[in-house]
Amino acid sequence: MIVKHLAEQETALAADMGRTCALATRCQRDLQASAAAYGELFPARPFDPAFFAALSMVTAFGSPSASPDELRAVGRASLWIFAVDRLVDQVAGSRADAEALVAECLAAAETGPGGDAPAVVRFLTDLRDDLSAAPAFAALRPVWLDRLGRTLRAMVREWRWKEEDAPVCLDEYLDGADGCGSSFVNVSHWIRTGDPWTVGHIDELMQVSDEVQRYLRLLNDLATRERERAQGDANALAFGAGVAEVTARMNEIRGRCLTLLGPIRARSPRAAAYLERQIGFNTGFYGLVDYWGELERA
């Protein structure tokens, strides 16, 4: 009887994993279709097939009970972040170029793109227009725009750090964690899927989201330090923090996240689980690989 019960548990677990993998497959197809719609924004390097598979998996495993339609916003917001990050870090020839791109994105997010807007701007405004159909958008639009601005301005700040070649302490570095775009992606997800409690407590959720974002920034830095050293990208280790210091700060942040999530879990288990899975999934994922494919050769 015990053996039969265990077998049934394994079957149910496998069925859940199978559904999540199917959800990831649906997400991947949507992401690839989105990338195809914006042509030159997604060159084969670094946006190779494995990139789309990885991004679809973190999307699906973060919200395994969601529908493919519910995950369109979070998947596409994540995809846009990767695209604009590449343009700011790798394509912009100067800080002035990066600032001009950021200004164009922010203006278009408020009013809409001009007729000759680049693909990254059109993708952003299309994402905004998709979100505007959600009932929560009217209430959360200011939060969405604020998080967009924080993300893009943090990306430009990294240009300043590189140009000035001055020491950046870990606290200052983490103040720029918005540059990874995690909280912008999260508010996009909650606009599309959030229940009344989520919408009404968005400030509380964003506080935890920002802690998760800091954790993910440092996790990425540990996993990609060789790649980022070669590219000259901002990285906590490149600015002088040691592995032990970064790891200790990650543990501190993770503990704070779990404490903050306690009250949220009691009132919105789905929102709490979404943030917990971001930490858990990415910790396991970055143990073997990161999201980027091979970058373009000069």
Protein Blocks (a to p, Z undefined) as FASTA:
>chain_A
ZZmmmmmmmmmmmmmmmmmmmmmmmmmmmmmmmmmmnommmcfblcbfklmmmmmmmmmm
mmmmbcfklmmmmmmmmmmmmmmmmmmmmmpmbfklmmmmmmmmmmmmmnopafklcfkl
mmmmmmmmmmmmpmklmmmmmmmmmmmmmmmmmmmmmmmmmmnopacdfklmmmmmmmno
mmmmmmmmmmmmocfklmmmmmmmmmmmmmmmmmmmmmmmmmmmmmmmmnopacfklnop
afklmmmmmmmmmmmmmmmmmmmmmmmmmlmmmmmmmmmmmmmmmmmbcfbdcdddZZ
